[in-house]
Amino acid sequence: MPYVNKPRPYSKEYEQYQGTEEQKKNRAKRNAARNKLEKSGSVNKGDGKDVDHVKPLSKGGSNDSSNLSVKTASANRSFKRKADRSVK
């Protein structure tokens, strides 16, 4: 945890990472996927569910219906780990 007992530099974080054009485009794609599933009735605002891309956008995945699924937030945001707790 890098920000223990220190305020988190949100503006610096945005400038260096979240505000880049690439990240803005990725965020727009994720929002489009969420809107698509909201219109179909699979998810609702505030239901605690995440839209999962079976093949991630970062690995060349798309927003096609066949690539989207609904998962709980904890299941979608965790990584499979080895016995030594490192990420697979």
Buried (B, 14 or more C-beta within 10 A) or exposed (E): EEEEEEEEEEEEEEEEEEEEEEEEEBEEBBEEBBEBBBEEEBBEEEEEBBBBBEEEBEEEBEBEEEBBBBEEEEEBEEEEEEEEEEEE
